[in-house]
Amino acid sequence: MSAGQAVFSGWMEIADKAMHDEARQRAIEAAVSALVTEYAGTLYRVAYSVLRNAADAEDAVQEAFLRVLRHREALDEVRDQRVWLIRIVWNIVLDRKRRAKTRPETDDVAELARVLPAGGLNAEERAAAAQHHASVLACVEQLPAKERQVLMLSAFEELTSVEIASVLGITESSARSRLFRARNLMAGLLDHQRSLR
């Protein structure tokens, strides 16, 4: 092999590696874009359910996807992307709550009830549905923090007890027992609310 052929061969290896790296980068960007498309709404609901502020929830979701981009090489290793992303956003919102050291305002419950879907209803039915949503959400807000967390993940995000345990970093049996307590407490709160009418 002549010196010219060796240089050409080496250059071709570098060019092949660069094309492979570029194709891999495009594939990763497409995968992250697909994650955003598929899970942005879910992550927003999780973030909003804790932060009770639309702008803060959007920021938390954006931060979650920035973390995904920073660790994009690990995407292939993730077994359940939905649970993994929810765990990321859950940790972000809890960190923000700890830093703020504040509890959600009750006014935010009224805002959430107002924006819940009520399509196909007339104005009177929408008002009754909004009032019902507000009363249920007010009961959720009265739950102890641990029970409120598992109930929100189960009822609002439809996670299984295994997925809830993974998101919260607890055992599955703890997740199930918290969920059982949360449902019993909610039933008692809703019964009490009905008796006051």
Backbone as a printed PyTorch tensor [residue, N CA C, xyz], in Angstrom:
tensor([[[  0.8600,  -1.1700,   0.0000],
         [  0.0000,   0.0000,   0.0000],
         [  0.9000,   1.2250,   0.0000]],

        [[  0.6420,   2.1370,  -0.8870],
         [  1.4550,   3.3350,  -0.9720],
         [  1.0380,   4.3110,   0.1120]],

        [[  1.8390,   5.3210,   0.3160],
         [  1.5490,   6.3340,   1.3390],
         [  0.2520,   7.0580,   1.0030]],

        [[  0.0210,   7.3000,  -0.2960],
         [ -1.1990,   7.9740,  -0.7230],
         [ -2.4250,   7.1390,  -0.4450]],

        [[ -2.3110,   5.8270,  -0.6810],
         [ -3.4400,   4.9410,  -0.4010],
         [ -3.7160,   4.8610,   1.0960]],

        [[ -2.6540,   4.8290,   1.9060],
         [ -2.8120,   4.7620,   3.3660],
         [ -3.5140,   6.0150,   3.8760]],

        [[ -3.1260,   7.1730,   3.3730],
         [ -3.7610,   8.4220,   3.7940],
         [ -5.2200,   8.4180,   3.3620]],

        [[ -5.4620,   8.0050,   2.1030],
         [ -6.8310,   7.9520,   1.6020],
         [ -7.6760,   6.9850,   2.4290]],

        [[ -7.1150,   5.8120,   2.7600],
         [ -7.8210,   4.8170,   3.5530],
         [ -8.1530,   5.3690,   4.9430]],

        [[ -7.1990,   6.0210,   5.5730],
         [ -7.4120,   6.6200,   6.9010],
         [ -8.4750,   7.7020,   6.8510]],

        [[ -8.4370,   8.5120,   5.7860],
         [ -9.4220,   9.5750,   5.6440],
         [-10.8090,   8.9950,   5.4660]],

        [[-10.9120,   7.8840,   4.7290],
         [-12.1990,   7.2380,   4.5100],
         [-12.7590,   6.6900,   5.8240]],

        [[-11.8900,   6.1310,   6.6760],
         [-12.3430,   5.6350,   7.9710],
         [-12.8890,   6.7750,   8.8140]],

        [[-12.1950,   7.8980,   8.7780],
         [-12.6490,   9.0760,   9.5380],
         [-13.9780,   9.5570,   8.9710]],

        [[-14.0960,   9.6060,   7.6590],
         [-15.3390,  10.0560,   7.0320],
         [-16.4780,   9.0900,   7.3560]],

        [[-16.2110,   7.7760,   7.3070],
         [-17.2400,   6.7900,   7.6520],
         [-17.6860,   6.9500,   9.0950]],

        [[-16.7360,   7.1630,   9.9940],
         [-17.0610,   7.3370,  11.4120],
         [-17.8840,   8.6160,  11.6120]],

        [[-17.5080,   9.6840,  10.9220],
         [-18.2470,  10.9400,  11.0330],
         [-19.6780,  10.7680,  10.5250]],

        [[-19.8460,  10.0410,   9.4080],
         [-21.1970,   9.8170,   8.8800],
         [-22.0060,   8.9520,   9.8390]],

        [[-21.3640,   7.9410,  10.4370],
         [-22.0500,   7.0840,  11.4060],
         [-22.4610,   7.8980,  12.6360]],

        [[-21.5590,   8.7430,  13.1350],
         [-21.8710,   9.5820,  14.2960],
         [-23.0000,  10.5580,  13.9860]],

        [[-22.9830,  11.1090,  12.7800],
         [-24.0260,  12.0470,  12.3720],
         [-25.3800,  11.3350,  12.2610]],

        [[-25.3830,  10.1390,  11.6980],
         [-26.6280,   9.3610,  11.5820],
         [-27.1330,   8.9920,  12.9710]],

        [[-26.2430,   8.6120,  13.8740],
         [-26.6300,   8.2750,  15.2560],
         [-27.2220,   9.5020,  15.9460]],

        [[-26.5960,  10.6640,  15.7350],
         [-27.0990,  11.9050,  16.3420],
         [-28.4950,  12.2260,  15.8260]],

        [[-28.7230,  12.0590,  14.5160],
         [-30.0540,  12.3020,  13.9460],
         [-31.0730,  11.3230,  14.5350]],

        [[-30.6740,  10.0670,  14.7140],
         [-31.5810,   9.0640,  15.2830],
         [-31.9380,   9.4180,  16.7280]],

        [[-30.9630,   9.8830,  17.4850],
         [-31.2150,  10.2780,  18.8780],
         [-32.1500,  11.4830,  18.9120]],

        [[-31.8990,  12.4710,  18.0500],
         [-32.7640,  13.6510,  17.9960],
         [-34.1940,  13.2600,  17.6240]],

        [[-34.3370,  12.3270,  16.7010],
         [-35.6740,  11.8570,  16.3130],
         [-36.3450,  11.1410,  17.4860]],

        [[-35.5670,  10.3590,  18.2410],
         [-36.1270,   9.6450,  19.4030],
         [-36.5870,  10.6370,  20.4740]],

        [[-35.7820,  11.6600,  20.7370],
         [-36.1590,  12.6680,  21.7310],
         [-37.3760,  13.4390,  21.2530]],

        [[-37.4150,  13.7680,  19.9770],
         [-38.5700,  14.4660,  19.4160],
         [-39.8340,  13.6170,  19.5630]],

        [[-39.7120,  12.3260,  19.3400],
         [-40.8600,  11.4230,  19.5030],
         [-41.3010,  11.3790,  20.9700]],

        [[-40.3470,  11.4010,  21.8910],
         [-40.6870,  11.4250,  23.3220],
         [-41.4630,  12.6900,  23.6670]],

        [[-41.0110,  13.8060,  23.1390],
         [-41.6960,  15.0800,  23.3990],
         [-43.1210,  15.0080,  22.8700]],

        [[-43.2760,  14.5390,  21.6470],
         [-44.6010,  14.4530,  21.0390],
         [-45.5280,  13.5460,  21.8400]],

        [[-45.0030,  12.4050,  22.2620],
         [-45.8440,  11.4150,  22.9250],
         [-46.1320,  11.7310,  24.3920]],

        [[-45.1600,  12.2920,  25.1110],
         [-45.3010,  12.3930,  26.5650],
         [-45.3760,  13.8020,  27.1290]],

        [[-45.2850,  14.8300,  26.3230],
         [-45.3080,  16.1940,  26.8430],
         [-46.5950,  16.4790,  27.6160]],

        [[-47.7290,  16.0380,  27.0970],
         [-49.0090,  16.2660,  27.7820],
         [-49.0780,  15.5570,  29.1190]],

        [[-48.6310,  14.3270,  29.1480],
         [-48.6300,  13.5630,  30.3920],
         [-47.7300,  14.2230,  31.4260]],

        [[-46.5410,  14.6100,  31.0070],
         [-45.5950,  15.2500,  31.9390],
         [-46.1290,  16.5850,  32.4350]],

        [[-46.8060,  17.3110,  31.5440],
         [-47.3990,  18.5810,  31.9630],
         [-48.4520,  18.3450,  33.0480]],

        [[-49.3070,  17.3380,  32.8540],
         [-50.3430,  17.0560,  33.8610],
         [-49.7300,  16.6680,  35.1990]],

        [[-48.6710,  15.8700,  35.1640],
         [-47.9890,  15.4930,  36.4100],
         [-47.4300,  16.7420,  37.0850]],

        [[-46.7350,  17.5590,  36.3200],
         [-46.1260,  18.7640,  36.8810],
         [-47.1990,  19.7200,  37.4070]],

        [[-48.2680,  19.9010,  36.6380],
         [-49.3230,  20.8180,  37.0560],
         [-50.0420,  20.3120,  38.3060]],

        [[-50.2040,  18.9990,  38.4040],
         [-50.9050,  18.4500,  39.5640],
         [-50.1640,  18.7340,  40.8600]],

        [[-48.8730,  18.9260,  40.7850],
         [-48.0880,  19.2370,  41.9790],
         [-47.8770,  20.7430,  42.1270]],

        [[-47.5040,  21.4120,  41.0510],
         [-47.1430,  22.8310,  41.1330],
         [-48.3430,  23.7710,  41.1150]],

        [[-49.4410,  23.3510,  40.4780],
         [-50.6710,  24.1580,  40.3820],
         [-50.4330,  25.5160,  39.7190]],

        [[-49.4990,  25.5550,  38.7880],
         [-49.2060,  26.7810,  38.0650],
         [-48.7960,  26.3800,  36.6490]],

        [[-49.4980,  26.9060,  35.6620],
         [-49.2710,  26.4980,  34.2750],
         [-47.8530,  26.8090,  33.8030]],

        [[-47.3610,  28.0050,  34.0880],
         [-46.0210,  28.3930,  33.6380],
         [-44.9490,  27.5440,  34.3130]],

        [[-45.0970,  27.3050,  35.6100],
         [-44.1260,  26.4780,  36.3220],
         [-44.1510,  25.0400,  35.8150]],

        [[-45.3370,  24.5390,  35.5000],
         [-45.4610,  23.1780,  34.9720],
         [-44.7720,  23.0710,  33.6160]],

        [[-44.9690,  24.0800,  32.7630],
         [-44.3030,  24.0830,  31.4550],
         [-42.7920,  24.1230,  31.6170]],

        [[-42.3100,  24.9370,  32.5590],
         [-40.8690,  25.0070,  32.8200],
         [-40.3260,  23.6630,  33.2920]],

        [[-41.0770,  22.9840,  34.1450],
         [-40.6400,  21.6810,  34.6570],
         [-40.5510,  20.6530,  33.5330]],

        [[-41.5230,  20.6720,  32.6330],
         [-41.5050,  19.7400,  31.5000],
         [-40.3210,  20.0520,  30.5930]],

        [[-40.1000,  21.3210,  30.3560],
         [-38.9670,  21.7130,  29.5140],
         [-37.6530,  21.2710,  30.1560]],

        [[-37.5290,  21.4610,  31.4560],
         [-36.3200,  21.0290,  32.1610],
         [-36.1540,  19.5120,  32.0870]],

        [[-37.2560,  18.7820,  32.1710],
         [-37.1840,  17.3210,  32.0720],
         [-36.6260,  16.9080,  30.7130]],

        [[-37.0980,  17.5340,  29.6510],
         [-36.6020,  17.1670,  28.3290],
         [-35.1640,  17.6420,  28.1130]],

        [[-34.7670,  18.7260,  28.7570],
         [-33.3590,  19.1360,  28.6920],
         [-32.4720,  18.1010,  29.3790]],

        [[-32.9520,  17.5460,  30.4900],
         [-32.1940,  16.4750,  31.1590],
         [-32.1150,  15.2410,  30.2760]],

        [[-33.1890,  14.9440,  29.5680],
         [-33.1670,  13.8080,  28.6420],
         [-32.1090,  14.0470,  27.5670]],

        [[-32.0590,  15.2680,  27.0450],
         [-31.0510,  15.5820,  26.0240],
         [-29.6370,  15.4440,  26.5750]],

        [[-29.4320,  15.8720,  27.8170],
         [-28.1060,  15.7610,  28.4280],
         [-27.6780,  14.3070,  28.5890]],

        [[-28.6440,  13.4250,  28.7860],
         [-28.3400,  12.0080,  29.0200],
         [-28.8790,  11.1450,  27.8840]],

        [[-28.8600,  11.6830,  26.6850],
         [-29.4690,  10.9950,  25.5420],
         [-28.7840,   9.6640,  25.2140]],

        [[-27.5300,   9.4990,  25.5990],
         [-26.8500,   8.2410,  25.3180],
         [-27.4890,   7.0880,  26.0950]],

        [[-28.1700,   7.4020,  27.2020],
         [-28.7740,   6.3690,  28.0450],
         [-30.1760,   5.9660,  27.5570]],

        [[-30.6790,   6.5990,  26.5120],
         [-32.0340,   6.3050,  26.0350],
         [-32.2300,   4.8420,  25.6780]],

        [[-31.2030,   4.2240,  25.1180],
         [-31.3270,   2.8210,  24.7200],
         [-31.4980,   1.8950,  25.9210]],

        [[-31.0160,   2.3220,  27.0870],
         [-31.0410,   1.4820,  28.2890],
         [-32.3590,   1.5720,  29.0620]],

        [[-33.2050,   2.5340,  28.7250],
         [-34.4410,   2.7610,  29.4650],
         [-35.4760,   1.7190,  29.0690]],

        [[-36.0200,   1.0160,  30.0790],
         [-37.0120,  -0.0230,  29.8070],
         [-38.3850,   0.5700,  29.5210]],

        [[-38.8620,   1.4540,  30.4050],
         [-40.1870,   2.0480,  30.2500],
         [-40.0280,   3.5650,  30.2180]],

        [[-40.0600,   4.1160,  29.0200],
         [-39.7880,   5.5470,  28.8550],
         [-40.8180,   6.4130,  29.5690]],

        [[-42.0620,   5.9950,  29.5690],
         [-43.1220,   6.7810,  30.2150],
         [-42.8400,   6.9370,  31.7080]],

        [[-42.5540,   5.8360,  32.3730],
         [-42.2780,   5.8830,  33.8120],
         [-40.9850,   6.6590,  34.0780]],

        [[-39.9840,   6.4490,  33.2320],
         [-38.7070,   7.1430,  33.3880],
         [-38.9010,   8.6570,  33.2880]],

        [[-39.6690,   9.0960,  32.2920],
         [-39.9170,  10.5340,  32.1190],
         [-40.7550,  11.1000,  33.2670]],

        [[-41.7570,  10.3560,  33.7060],
         [-42.5840,  10.8250,  34.8210],
         [-41.7250,  10.9570,  36.0720]],

        [[-40.8260,  10.0180,  36.2700],
         [-39.9370,  10.0930,  37.4400],
         [-39.0520,  11.3440,  37.3610]],

        [[-38.5420,  11.6410,  36.1890],
         [-37.7080,  12.8350,  36.0180],
         [-38.5100,  14.0830,  36.3620]],

        [[-39.6970,  14.2290,  35.7660],
         [-40.4850,  15.4420,  36.0180],
         [-40.9690,  15.4710,  37.4660]],

        [[-41.2820,  14.3140,  38.0280],
         [-41.7170,  14.2570,  39.4320],
         [-40.6110,  14.7860,  40.3520]],

        [[-39.3880,  14.3430,  40.1250],
         [-38.2640,  14.8190,  40.9410],
         [-38.0380,  16.3130,  40.7600]],

        [[-38.1950,  16.7990,  39.5470],
         [-38.0230,  18.2290,  39.2920],
         [-39.0590,  19.0400,  40.0610]],

        [[-40.3280,  18.6430,  39.9800],
         [-41.3700,  19.4370,  40.6480],
         [-41.2470,  19.3410,  42.1670]],

        [[-40.8530,  18.1820,  42.6670],
         [-40.6690,  18.0740,  44.1230],
         [-39.5050,  18.9340,  44.5900]],

        [[-38.4390,  18.9830,  43.8070],
         [-37.3180,  19.8640,  44.1490],
         [-37.7700,  21.3250,  44.1740]],

        [[-38.5660,  21.6950,  43.1960],
         [-39.0600,  23.0800,  43.1540],
         [-39.9680,  23.3850,  44.3370]],

        [[-40.8140,  22.4090,  44.6940],
         [-41.7040,  22.5990,  45.8430],
         [-40.8970,  22.7350,  47.1270]],

        [[-39.8690,  21.8980,  47.2610],
         [-39.0270,  21.9790,  48.4700],
         [-38.3420,  23.3370,  48.5530]],

        [[-37.8470,  23.8100,  47.4140],
         [-37.1820,  25.1160,  47.4110],
         [-38.1560,  26.2270,  47.7430]],

        [[-39.3580,  26.1530,  47.2230],
         [-40.3540,  27.2000,  47.4590],
         [-40.9520,  27.1000,  48.8600]],

        [[-40.9610,  25.8890,  49.4210],
         [-41.5070,  25.6420,  50.7710],
         [-42.9250,  26.1860,  50.9210]],

        [[-43.7000,  26.0560,  49.8550],
         [-45.0890,  26.5010,  49.9200],
         [-46.0020,  25.3820,  49.4810]],

        [[-47.2070,  25.4470,  49.9570],
         [-48.2290,  24.4730,  49.5770],
         [-49.0720,  25.1000,  48.4710]],

        [[-49.6620,  24.2810,  47.5890],
         [-50.4850,  24.8500,  46.5140],
         [-51.6280,  25.6910,  47.0740]],

        [[-51.8970,  26.7710,  46.3820],
         [-52.9860,  27.6470,  46.7870],
         [-54.3180,  27.0030,  46.4360]],

        [[-55.3260,  27.2560,  47.2440],
         [-56.6350,  26.6800,  46.9610],
         [-57.2700,  27.3380,  45.7400]],

        [[-56.8650,  28.5650,  45.4170],
         [-57.3830,  29.2210,  44.2200],
         [-57.0260,  28.4270,  42.9660]],

        [[-55.8800,  27.7480,  42.9860],
         [-55.4480,  26.9800,  41.8340],
         [-56.3730,  25.8000,  41.5660]],

        [[-57.0260,  25.2810,  42.5980],
         [-57.9760,  24.1860,  42.4200],
         [-59.1400,  24.6780,  41.5600]],

        [[-59.6000,  25.8900,  41.8150],
         [-60.6830,  26.4520,  41.0100],
         [-60.2480,  26.6100,  39.5520]],

        [[-58.9930,  27.0140,  39.3430],
         [-58.4770,  27.1610,  37.9850],
         [-58.4190,  25.8030,  37.2900]],

        [[-57.9590,  24.7640,  37.9970],
         [-57.8980,  23.4330,  37.4140],
         [-59.2950,  22.9250,  37.0720]],

        [[-60.2350,  23.1480,  37.9420],
         [-61.6070,  22.7070,  37.6820],
         [-62.1720,  23.4110,  36.4540]],

        [[-61.8010,  24.6710,  36.2700],
         [-62.3010,  25.4370,  35.1370],
         [-61.7540,  24.9060,  33.8150]],

        [[-60.5020,  24.4170,  33.8060],
         [-59.8900,  24.0030,  32.5540],
         [-60.0850,  22.5180,  32.2540]],

        [[-60.6920,  21.7690,  33.1560],
         [-60.9440,  20.3540,  32.8840],
         [-61.9430,  20.2290,  31.7410]],

        [[-61.7880,  19.1940,  30.9190],
         [-62.6670,  19.0690,  29.7480],
         [-64.1200,  18.8090,  30.1310]],

        [[-65.0010,  19.4790,  29.4250],
         [-66.4430,  19.2880,  29.6310],
         [-67.1510,  19.4910,  28.3070]],

        [[-66.6180,  18.8690,  27.2570],
         [-67.1830,  19.0510,  25.9210],
         [-68.5540,  18.4170,  25.7810]],

        [[-69.3790,  18.9910,  24.9060],
         [-70.6890,  18.4320,  24.6280],
         [-71.7300,  18.7390,  25.6790]],

        [[-71.4410,  19.5900,  26.6170],
         [-72.3910,  19.9210,  27.6750],
         [-72.9180,  21.3360,  27.4580]],

        [[-74.1620,  21.5610,  27.8780],
         [-74.6770,  22.9250,  27.8100],
         [-74.0950,  23.7200,  28.9790]],

        [[-74.3790,  24.9980,  29.0390],
         [-73.7720,  25.8820,  30.0410],
         [-74.0950,  25.4420,  31.4690]],

        [[-75.3330,  25.0290,  31.7180],
         [-75.7200,  24.6020,  33.0640],
         [-74.9920,  23.3170,  33.4650]],

        [[-74.9200,  22.3710,  32.5370],
         [-74.2170,  21.1150,  32.8170],
         [-72.7280,  21.3480,  33.0230]],

        [[-72.1500,  22.2840,  32.2300],
         [-70.7290,  22.6170,  32.3980],
         [-70.4640,  23.2230,  33.7600]],

        [[-71.3590,  24.0960,  34.1970],
         [-71.2120,  24.7170,  35.5150],
         [-71.2960,  23.6630,  36.6180]],

        [[-72.2360,  22.7270,  36.4830],
         [-72.3780,  21.6610,  37.4820],
         [-71.1490,  20.7550,  37.4660]],

        [[-70.6300,  20.4430,  36.2640],
         [-69.4330,  19.6060,  36.1540],
         [-68.2290,  20.3020,  36.7660]],

        [[-68.0850,  21.6090,  36.5010],
         [-66.9700,  22.3690,  37.0710],
         [-67.0610,  22.4040,  38.5930]],

        [[-68.2700,  22.5510,  39.1100],
         [-68.4650,  22.5570,  40.5570],
         [-68.1070,  21.1890,  41.1500]],

        [[-68.5190,  20.1300,  40.4800],
         [-68.1930,  18.7780,  40.9460],
         [-66.6810,  18.5400,  40.9060]],

        [[-66.0280,  18.9400,  39.7890],
         [-64.5700,  18.8040,  39.6810],
         [-63.8770,  19.5650,  40.8070]],

        [[-64.3600,  20.7670,  41.0700],
         [-63.7530,  21.5870,  42.1280],
         [-63.8960,  20.9150,  43.4880]],

        [[-65.0560,  20.3150,  43.7540],
         [-65.2420,  19.6640,  45.0480],
         [-64.3710,  18.4240,  45.1820]],

        [[-64.2210,  17.6570,  44.1040],
         [-63.3480,  16.4750,  44.1470],
         [-61.9010,  16.9000,  44.3370]],

        [[-61.4720,  17.9090,  43.5950],
         [-60.0910,  18.3780,  43.7250],
         [-59.8270,  18.9720,  45.1110]],

        [[-60.8320,  19.6110,  45.6910],
         [-60.6800,  20.1350,  47.0570],
         [-60.4780,  18.9780,  48.0350]],

        [[-61.1740,  17.8780,  47.8210],
         [-60.9770,  16.6900,  48.6680],
         [-59.5740,  16.1170,  48.4750]],

        [[-59.1100,  16.0740,  47.2420],
         [-57.7540,  15.5780,  46.9710],
         [-56.7370,  16.4320,  47.7170]],

        [[-56.9380,  17.7360,  47.7200],
         [-56.0160,  18.6480,  48.4030],
         [-55.9820,  18.4250,  49.9150]],

        [[-57.0430,  17.8700,  50.4710],
         [-57.1020,  17.6360,  51.9130],
         [-56.3620,  16.3740,  52.3420]],

        [[-56.0200,  15.5260,  51.3860],
         [-55.3230,  14.2800,  51.7120],
         [-53.9040,  14.5680,  52.2060]],

        [[-53.3670,  13.7010,  53.0700],
         [-51.9530,  13.8270,  53.4440],
         [-51.0820,  13.7150,  52.1870]],

        [[-49.9110,  14.3110,  52.2190],
         [-49.0570,  14.4150,  51.0290],
         [-48.7630,  13.0550,  50.3910]],

        [[-48.4040,  12.0600,  51.1740],
         [-48.0410,  10.7580,  50.5960],
         [-49.2250,  10.1120,  49.8910]],

        [[-50.3860,  10.2010,  50.4900],
         [-51.5710,   9.6190,  49.8810],
         [-52.0010,  10.4180,  48.6550]],

        [[-51.8710,  11.7550,  48.7320],
         [-52.2300,  12.6090,  47.6010],
         [-51.3410,  12.2840,  46.3940]],

        [[-50.0490,  12.0690,  46.6270],
         [-49.1260,  11.7660,  45.5340],
         [-49.5250,  10.4890,  44.7930]],

        [[-49.7600,   9.4090,  45.5370],
         [-50.0890,   8.1450,  44.8660],
         [-51.4520,   8.2220,  44.1830]],

        [[-52.4020,   8.9230,  44.7870],
         [-53.7210,   9.0440,  44.1700],
         [-53.6400,   9.8280,  42.8620]],

        [[-52.8680,  10.9190,  42.8450],
         [-52.7270,  11.7030,  41.6160],
         [-52.0750,  10.8720,  40.5200]],

        [[-51.0410,  10.1210,  40.8620],
         [-50.3690,   9.3080,  39.8500],
         [-51.2580,   8.1720,  39.3640]],

        [[-52.0740,   7.6230,  40.2610],
         [-52.9540,   6.5250,  39.8730],
         [-54.1710,   7.0220,  39.1010]],

        [[-54.8810,   7.9800,  39.6670],
         [-56.1420,   8.4200,  39.0720],
         [-55.9350,   9.3470,  37.8800]],

        [[-55.0140,  10.2890,  37.9870],
         [-54.8560,  11.2710,  36.9200],
         [-53.9420,  10.7790,  35.8080]],

        [[-52.9070,  10.0200,  36.1540],
         [-51.9510,   9.5620,  35.1430],
         [-52.0850,   8.0830,  34.8250]],

        [[-52.9820,   7.3980,  35.5410],
         [-53.2790,   5.9900,  35.3090],
         [-52.0450,   5.1030,  35.3640]],

        [[-51.1620,   5.3730,  36.3290],
         [-49.9890,   4.5360,  36.5340],
         [-50.3740,   3.3350,  37.3950]],

        [[-49.7050,   2.2220,  37.1820],
         [-49.9150,   1.0380,  38.0100],
         [-49.1560,   1.2120,  39.3180]],

        [[-49.4110,   0.3390,  40.2730],
         [-48.7060,   0.4330,  41.5550],
         [-47.2030,   0.2120,  41.3690]],

        [[-46.8200,  -0.6280,  40.4200],
         [-45.3930,  -0.8380,  40.1410],
         [-44.7800,   0.4530,  39.6010]],

        [[-45.4800,   1.1160,  38.6770],
         [-44.9750,   2.3610,  38.0990],
         [-44.9390,   3.4730,  39.1430]],

        [[-45.9510,   3.5420,  40.0060],
         [-45.9700,   4.5490,  41.0710],
         [-44.7920,   4.3350,  42.0070]],

        [[-44.5360,   3.0800,  42.3660],
         [-43.4040,   2.7660,  43.2390],
         [-42.0950,   3.2200,  42.6020]],

        [[-41.9640,   3.0100,  41.3070],
         [-40.7570,   3.4240,  40.6020],
         [-40.6120,   4.9440,  40.5810]],

        [[-41.7010,   5.6450,  40.3300],
         [-41.6630,   7.1120,  40.2840],
         [-41.3120,   7.6950,  41.6510]],

        [[-41.9130,   7.1550,  42.7050],
         [-41.7250,   7.7060,  44.0480],
         [-40.5180,   7.1200,  44.7800]],

        [[-39.9340,   6.0680,  44.2440],
         [-38.7890,   5.4490,  44.8940],
         [-39.1770,   4.6970,  46.1660]],

        [[-40.3410,   4.0410,  46.1390],
         [-40.8210,   3.2650,  47.2840],
         [-41.0990,   1.8440,  46.8110]],

        [[-41.4300,   0.9640,  47.7470],
         [-41.7620,  -0.4030,  47.3550],
         [-43.1690,  -0.4470,  46.7740]],

        [[-43.4360,  -1.5060,  46.0050],
         [-44.7620,  -1.6480,  45.4230],
         [-45.8220,  -1.8110,  46.5070]],

        [[-45.5020,  -2.5440,  47.5630],
         [-46.4830,  -2.7340,  48.6430],
         [-46.7920,  -1.4110,  49.3430]],

        [[-45.7880,  -0.5530,  49.4870],
         [-46.0380,   0.7820,  50.0640],
         [-46.9470,   1.5970,  49.1560]],

        [[-46.7060,   1.5120,  47.8640],
         [-47.5460,   2.2440,  46.9120],
         [-48.9900,   1.7560,  47.0010]],

        [[-49.1720,   0.4330,  47.0650],
         [-50.5240,  -0.1160,  47.1510],
         [-51.2100,   0.2710,  48.4530]],

        [[-50.4860,   0.2280,  49.5640],
         [-51.1250,   0.5770,  50.8430],
         [-51.4540,   2.0660,  50.9040]],

        [[-50.5780,   2.9130,  50.3560],
         [-50.8860,   4.3530,  50.3160],
         [-52.1040,   4.6160,  49.4350]],

        [[-52.1710,   3.9160,  48.3250],
         [-53.3060,   4.0860,  47.4250],
         [-54.5970,   3.6170,  48.0880]],

        [[-54.5440,   2.5200,  48.8140],
         [-55.7080,   2.0240,  49.5420],
         [-56.1690,   3.0620,  50.5660]],

        [[-55.2170,   3.6090,  51.3330],
         [-55.5620,   4.6370,  52.3380],
         [-56.1330,   5.8820,  51.6590]],

        [[-55.5170,   6.2790,  50.5410],
         [-55.9780,   7.4790,  49.8310],
         [-57.4090,   7.3060,  49.3410]],

        [[-57.7170,   6.1570,  48.7830],
         [-59.0730,   5.9110,  48.2800],
         [-60.0910,   5.8900,  49.4160]],

        [[-59.7230,   5.2700,  50.5350],
         [-60.6280,   5.2610,  51.6900],
         [-60.8420,   6.6650,  52.2440]],

        [[-59.7620,   7.4330,  52.3420],
         [-59.8890,   8.8120,  52.8190],
         [-60.7510,   9.6400,  51.8680]],

        [[-60.5350,   9.4560,  50.5510],
         [-61.3390,  10.1940,  49.5580],
         [-62.8110,   9.8270,  49.6760]],

        [[-63.0930,   8.5460,  49.8500],
         [-64.4890,   8.1200,  49.9870],
         [-65.1220,   8.7850,  51.2000]],

        [[-64.3950,   8.8330,  52.3130],
         [-64.9110,   9.4930,  53.5120],
         [-65.1190,  10.9860,  53.3020]],

        [[-64.1700,  11.6390,  52.6500],
         [-64.2960,  13.0760,  52.3880],
         [-65.4690,  13.3670,  51.4600]],

        [[-65.6240,  12.5640,  50.4250],
         [-66.7390,  12.7790,  49.4960],
         [-68.0770,  12.4930,  50.1470]],

        [[-68.1470,  11.4560,  50.9890],
         [-69.3940,  11.1760,  51.7320],
         [-69.7480,  12.3450,  52.6510]],

        [[-68.7290,  12.8600,  53.3220],
         [-68.9520,  13.9950,  54.2230],
         [-69.4490,  15.2160,  53.4270]],

        [[-68.8520,  15.4320,  52.2870],
         [-69.2470,  16.5600,  51.4420],
         [-70.6850,  16.4090,  50.9600]],

        [[-71.0740,  15.1910,  50.5830],
         [-72.4600,  14.9300,  50.1410],
         [-73.4490,  15.1510,  51.2770]],

        [[-73.0610,  14.7800,  52.4880],
         [-73.9730,  14.9230,  53.6310],
         [-74.2070,  16.3870,  53.9730]],

        [[-73.2880,  17.2610,  53.5750],
         [-73.4420,  18.6940,  53.8650],
         [-74.3940,  19.3830,  52.8980]],

        [[-74.7200,  18.7400,  51.7920],
         [-75.5830,  19.3660,  50.7750],
         [-77.0240,  19.3520,  51.1910]]])
